[in-house]
């Protein structure tokens, strides 16, 4: 049943019963018409709306009580938006105005007393407060109020495995006895390595078909198992048993691409109910995991330790296994936020919470998420092309001698030099991701200028400039990645969260495939 607030009823000259006859004396002065309502406010983190609600409040409230105990409440109230607020389309929002907000809540779990009264059966708030719609959603769940720092140790080892695939590919090439030249074997190896990006691309949406009966949390564990299998294929048949067949490279890199492609979208989707801070911890673990191998691994393989590459692969497999234990014991199954877009609140997609039905439903409703997203995802395409082609990409095949001369009289081993280069990689990635949640939201394509500047420095082929070049490229990558993740949470309805993340990463992977496939050609054209 829909109920109007007592204030609204009194403004119409009646409370509860029939409208009394108007007095014959001077008619009442006509009240000024309220300001026009703006469009229904979407689920947007950071948008703060000052609501005055409850019995006797000036806000117009309409509630609908459902049989399952949930309540859909629509409020018309005055919003206090800062002048710097942006709409989901990027346009500046006006100052204080009248707005309509609709939320669905399970009133049985509300953390504040829910009063009852004539006309307004279930008011959302009984006080004047300043609250954002995301905070209101998160206040209903203890899980979302906590930051799950443990997620760092789940994401960290997975990206160690990913870094072992693309960062140590030259060690695999050397083990197979393939030279860095224009030979047919060299191009075959380049294609075999690029299967990590091809399978990554295919699994972005393919996980909804292959694992259609498994929820996103289960897909995270499957992804981690695939990555363990990938690094063990390289460690076992290639390095331990000295098998030089190219199909081992294809199998290993194909499994690794499937693992990281399925893991990234499903893991980020699982973390959405826990809020921005937990997700920020997760994306910060990405450069840390990558550079644990690109710095720590290369440092261990250089003097004075001279560790064989197989130890790095085995250490990565062990760390991923530990990450699975952490995920199982320390990261709970996130309960969905009770917003209008949640599963128990009449979502637009009604074909199930996961699986093929959910995928087809989300694809049919692409107008609800794709128009806002596609141009942001193109920035990721350009960014991932730069990463796969130049960081490290072509640098592995230019600085491929035993030593590198940093300056006249200063010569270091190549593995030690790559560790120094990857230190710039780490600092840039961490800086970009840290800033991405603190800067004013901007279109991620603007951050491509950092990647362009970094590539220009790398192409000078001066070893002393390489660390600064990788710092700028990875800083741009961190800013782009974090800003897109933040934009999806802010502007895409939550029921489309996984499909939006998958589409973003799918479009971005087109750049990875192109950059990886052109590595040999870029080396022949631009390297001296």
PEKATA-V776280 format. One record per residue. SS is DSSP state (h for helix, s for strand, l for the rest). PHI is phi in radians with two decimals (* if undefined). D_LAST is the distance of its C-alpha to the last C-alpha in whole Angstrom. Layout:
SS | PHI | D_LAST
SS | PHI | D_LAST
This chain:
l | * | 76
s | -1.70 | 75
s | -2.21 | 76
s | -1.63 | 76
l | -1.22 | 76
h | -0.99 | 79
h | -1.08 | 78
h | -1.13 | 77
h | -1.16 | 81
h | -1.10 | 82
h | -1.17 | 81
l | -1.66 | 82
l | 1.46 | 86
l | -2.60 | 86
l | -2.37 | 86
l | 1.41 | 86
l | -1.64 | 89
l | -1.32 | 90
l | -1.26 | 89
l | -1.22 | 92
l | -1.19 | 94
l | -1.30 | 93
l | -1.16 | 96
l | -1.30 | 98
l | -1.21 | 97
l | -0.80 | 94
l | -1.16 | 91
l | -1.17 | 88
l | -1.21 | 85
l | -1.15 | 82
l | -1.25 | 79
l | -1.15 | 76
l | -1.20 | 74
l | -1.15 | 71
l | -1.11 | 67
l | -1.12 | 66
l | -1.35 | 64
l | -1.53 | 60
l | -1.09 | 58
l | -0.97 | 58
l | -1.20 | 56
l | -1.39 | 53
l | -1.26 | 52
l | -2.32 | 50
l | -1.04 | 49
l | 1.60 | 50
l | -1.41 | 52
s | -1.83 | 55
s | -2.16 | 59
s | -1.52 | 62
s | -1.94 | 65
s | -2.01 | 68
l | -2.24 | 70
l | 1.99 | 73
l | -1.11 | 77
l | 1.41 | 78
l | -1.51 | 74
l | -1.35 | 73
l | -1.36 | 71
s | -1.55 | 71
s | -2.23 | 71
s | -2.31 | 71
s | -2.04 | 71
s | -2.21 | 71
s | -1.57 | 72
l | -1.72 | 71
l | -1.21 | 73
l | -1.49 | 70
l | 1.61 | 71
s | -1.55 | 68
s | -2.42 | 68
s | -1.73 | 66
s | -2.04 | 67
s | -1.91 | 66
s | -2.12 | 66
s | -2.04 | 66
s | -2.57 | 66
s | -1.52 | 64
s | -1.67 | 60
l | -1.98 | 59
l | -1.74 | 55
l | -1.10 | 53
l | -1.11 | 52
l | -1.56 | 48
l | -1.16 | 49
s | -2.13 | 47
l | -1.37 | 48
l | -1.00 | 46
l | -1.47 | 45
l | 1.64 | 44
l | -1.52 | 47
s | -1.22 | 49
l | -1.55 | 52
l | -1.25 | 55
l | -1.27 | 57
l | -0.97 | 60
s | -2.69 | 62
s | -1.55 | 64
s | -2.39 | 62
s | -1.91 | 62
s | -2.26 | 61
s | -2.20 | 62
s | -2.42 | 61
s | -2.03 | 63
s | -2.32 | 64
s | -1.54 | 66
h | -1.17 | 69
h | -1.25 | 70
h | -1.89 | 66
l | -1.13 | 66
l | -1.38 | 66
l | -2.05 | 69
l | -1.09 | 72
l | -1.85 | 73
l | -1.33 | 76
l | -2.13 | 78
l | -2.94 | 80
l | -1.15 | 82
l | 1.55 | 79
l | -2.12 | 76
l | -1.24 | 76
l | -2.37 | 73
l | -1.17 | 71
l | -1.23 | 68
l | -2.28 | 68
l | -2.08 | 72
l | -2.78 | 70
s | -1.55 | 68
s | -2.60 | 64
s | -2.03 | 61
s | -2.56 | 59
s | -1.66 | 56
h | -1.14 | 56
h | -1.21 | 53
h | -1.10 | 55
h | -1.10 | 58
h | -1.11 | 57
h | -1.25 | 56
l | -1.19 | 59
l | -1.47 | 61
l | -2.33 | 58
h | -1.15 | 58
h | -1.10 | 55
h | -1.33 | 53
h | -1.50 | 54
l | -1.82 | 53
l | -1.64 | 49
l | -1.59 | 48
h | -1.11 | 45
h | -1.07 | 45
h | -1.10 | 43
h | -0.97 | 40
h | -1.47 | 41
h | -1.64 | 41
h | -1.30 | 38
h | -0.91 | 36
h | -1.19 | 36
h | -1.12 | 35
h | -1.43 | 32
h | -1.10 | 31
h | -1.11 | 31
h | -1.10 | 29
h | -1.16 | 26
h | -1.10 | 27
h | -1.30 | 26
h | -1.52 | 23
h | -1.49 | 22
l | -1.94 | 22
h | -1.12 | 21
h | -1.20 | 19
h | -1.16 | 22
h | -1.16 | 24
h | -1.09 | 21
h | -1.15 | 21
h | -1.07 | 25
l | -1.41 | 25
l | 1.31 | 23
l | -1.76 | 21
l | -1.48 | 17
l | -1.48 | 14
l | -2.52 | 14
l | -1.67 | 15
l | -1.24 | 18
h | -1.09 | 21
h | -1.08 | 22
h | -1.12 | 19
h | -1.24 | 20
h | -1.10 | 23
h | -1.14 | 22
h | -1.06 | 20
h | -1.18 | 23
h | -1.06 | 25
h | -1.19 | 24
h | -1.22 | 24
h | -1.14 | 28
h | -1.11 | 28
h | -1.42 | 27
h | -1.14 | 30
h | -1.17 | 32
h | -1.03 | 32
h | -1.14 | 32
h | -1.17 | 35
h | -1.42 | 37
h | -0.98 | 37
h | -1.79 | 40
h | -1.13 | 41
h | -1.11 | 42
h | -1.27 | 45
h | -1.64 | 46
h | -1.14 | 45
l | -2.03 | 47
l | -1.12 | 49
l | -1.66 | 52
l | -2.03 | 50
l | -1.23 | 50
h | -0.96 | 47
h | -1.09 | 48
h | -1.13 | 48
h | -1.15 | 45
h | -1.09 | 43
h | -1.16 | 44
h | -1.09 | 43
h | -1.08 | 40
h | -1.17 | 40
h | -1.13 | 41
h | -1.12 | 39
h | -1.20 | 36
h | -1.05 | 38
h | -1.07 | 38
h | -1.08 | 34
h | -1.23 | 33
h | -1.27 | 36
h | -1.11 | 35
h | -1.23 | 31
h | -1.16 | 33
h | -1.42 | 36
h | -1.02 | 35
h | -1.45 | 31
h | -1.55 | 31
h | -1.49 | 35
l | -1.73 | 36
l | 1.00 | 33
l | -1.49 | 33
l | -1.84 | 30
l | -1.32 | 31
h | -1.19 | 29
h | -1.16 | 32
h | -1.12 | 32
h | -1.15 | 29
h | -1.09 | 30
h | -1.08 | 33
h | -1.09 | 32
h | -1.29 | 29
h | -1.17 | 32
h | -1.12 | 35
h | -1.11 | 32
h | -1.13 | 32
h | -1.09 | 35
h | -1.11 | 36
h | -1.26 | 34
h | -1.17 | 35
h | -1.31 | 38
h | -1.11 | 38
h | -1.10 | 37
h | -1.23 | 39
h | -1.26 | 42
h | -1.19 | 42
h | -1.12 | 41
h | -1.14 | 44
h | -1.14 | 46
h | -1.51 | 46
h | -0.98 | 47
h | -1.13 | 50
h | -1.53 | 50
l | 1.67 | 48
h | -1.13 | 45
h | -1.18 | 45
h | -1.14 | 45
h | -1.16 | 42
h | -1.10 | 40
h | -1.05 | 40
h | -1.13 | 39
h | -1.29 | 36
h | -1.23 | 35
h | -1.23 | 35
h | -1.12 | 32
h | -1.15 | 30
h | -1.12 | 32
h | -1.17 | 32
h | -1.05 | 28
h | -1.49 | 27
h | -1.08 | 30
h | -1.52 | 28
h | -1.23 | 24
h | -1.83 | 26
h | -1.11 | 29
h | -1.15 | 28
h | -1.17 | 24
h | -1.13 | 26
h | -1.16 | 29
h | -1.40 | 27
l | -1.65 | 25
l | -1.20 | 28
l | -1.61 | 30
l | -1.45 | 31
l | 0.91 | 29
l | -1.24 | 31
l | -1.25 | 30
h | -1.03 | 28
h | -1.07 | 32
h | -1.16 | 33
h | -1.14 | 31
h | -1.10 | 32
h | -1.18 | 36
h | -1.12 | 36
h | -1.12 | 34
h | -1.05 | 37
h | -1.15 | 40
h | -1.19 | 39
h | -1.16 | 39
h | -1.07 | 42
h | -1.12 | 44
h | -1.10 | 42
h | -1.12 | 45
h | -1.13 | 47
h | -1.09 | 47
h | -1.05 | 47
h | -1.21 | 50
h | -1.68 | 52
h | -1.98 | 51
l | -1.86 | 50
l | -1.30 | 53
l | -1.26 | 53
l | -1.22 | 53
l | -1.45 | 56
l | -1.11 | 55
l | -1.14 | 55
l | -1.60 | 59
l | -1.98 | 57
l | -1.02 | 58
l | -1.72 | 55
l | -1.35 | 56
l | -1.11 | 57
l | -1.55 | 61
l | -2.28 | 61
l | 0.88 | 61
l | -1.16 | 57
l | -1.10 | 56
l | -1.64 | 55
l | -2.07 | 58
l | -1.70 | 56
l | 2.03 | 56
l | -1.42 | 54
l | -2.75 | 51
l | 1.76 | 50
h | -1.11 | 50
h | -1.06 | 53
h | -1.12 | 51
h | -1.10 | 48
h | -1.11 | 50
h | -1.10 | 52
h | -1.14 | 49
h | -1.19 | 47
h | -1.14 | 50
l | -1.72 | 51
h | -1.05 | 47
h | -1.14 | 48
h | -1.43 | 49
l | -2.48 | 45
h | -1.25 | 43
h | -1.02 | 43
h | -1.34 | 43
h | -1.78 | 40
h | -1.05 | 37
h | -1.28 | 36
h | -1.22 | 35
h | -1.15 | 33
h | -1.08 | 31
h | -1.09 | 29
h | -1.18 | 29
h | -1.07 | 27
h | -1.10 | 25
h | -1.12 | 24
h | -1.26 | 24
h | -1.09 | 21
h | -1.09 | 19
h | -1.14 | 20
h | -1.22 | 20
h | -1.50 | 16
h | -2.21 | 15
l | -2.31 | 17
l | -1.52 | 17
l | 0.77 | 16
l | -1.15 | 12
h | -1.08 | 12
h | -1.13 | 14
h | -1.81 | 11
h | -1.68 | 8
l | -1.60 | 11
l | -2.01 | 13
l | -1.57 | 14
l | -1.19 | 17
s | -2.33 | 17
s | -2.29 | 14
s | -1.60 | 15
s | -1.27 | 16
s | -2.78 | 17
l | -0.97 | 18
l | 1.49 | 21
s | -2.02 | 20
s | -2.14 | 19
s | -2.26 | 20
s | -1.18 | 20
h | -1.08 | 17
h | -1.09 | 20
h | -1.19 | 22
h | -1.11 | 18
h | -1.15 | 18
h | -1.11 | 22
h | -1.15 | 21
h | -1.06 | 19
h | -1.29 | 22
h | -1.14 | 24
h | -1.12 | 23
h | -1.01 | 23
h | -1.10 | 27
h | -1.09 | 28
h | -1.15 | 26
h | -1.11 | 28
h | -1.15 | 31
h | -1.10 | 31
h | -1.09 | 31
h | -1.22 | 33
h | -1.16 | 36
h | -1.29 | 36
h | -1.09 | 36
l | -1.70 | 39
l | -2.08 | 40
l | -1.44 | 39
l | -1.06 | 41
l | -1.00 | 40
l | -2.36 | 37
l | -1.14 | 36
h | -1.11 | 33
h | -1.07 | 30
h | -1.12 | 31
h | -1.36 | 29
h | -1.11 | 26
h | -1.11 | 25
h | -1.16 | 24
h | -1.12 | 21
h | -1.11 | 20
h | -1.11 | 20
h | -1.13 | 18
h | -1.12 | 15
h | -1.06 | 14
h | -1.19 | 14
h | -1.10 | 12
l | -1.24 | 9
l | -1.25 | 9
l | 0.93 | 8
l | -1.80 | 11
h | -0.93 | 13
h | -1.22 | 16
h | -1.61 | 15
h | -1.07 | 15
h | -1.06 | 19
h | -1.19 | 20
h | -1.08 | 17
h | -1.17 | 19
h | -1.04 | 22
h | -1.20 | 22
h | -1.10 | 21
h | -1.30 | 24
h | -1.14 | 26
h | -1.07 | 26
h | -1.07 | 27
h | -1.11 | 30
h | -1.13 | 31
h | -1.19 | 31
h | -1.09 | 32
h | -1.15 | 35
h | -1.21 | 36
h | -1.23 | 36
h | -1.04 | 38
h | -1.13 | 40
h | -1.14 | 41
h | -1.09 | 42
h | -1.12 | 45
h | -1.48 | 46
h | -2.12 | 46
l | -1.78 | 46
l | -0.93 | 50
h | -1.12 | 50
h | -1.19 | 51
h | -1.82 | 48
h | -1.09 | 45
h | -1.16 | 44
h | -1.17 | 43
h | -1.19 | 42
h | -1.11 | 39
h | -1.09 | 39
h | -1.14 | 38
h | -1.02 | 36
h | -1.22 | 34
h | -1.09 | 34
h | -1.12 | 32
h | -1.13 | 30
h | -1.16 | 29
h | -1.05 | 28
h | -1.19 | 25
h | -1.10 | 24
h | -1.11 | 24
h | -1.10 | 22
h | -1.12 | 19
h | -1.17 | 20
h | -1.20 | 20
l | -1.68 | 17
h | -1.03 | 14
h | -1.09 | 13
h | -1.13 | 13
h | -1.11 | 11
h | -1.08 | 8
h | -1.22 | 8
h | -1.53 | 8
h | -1.84 | 7
l | -1.39 | 4
l | -1.76 | 0
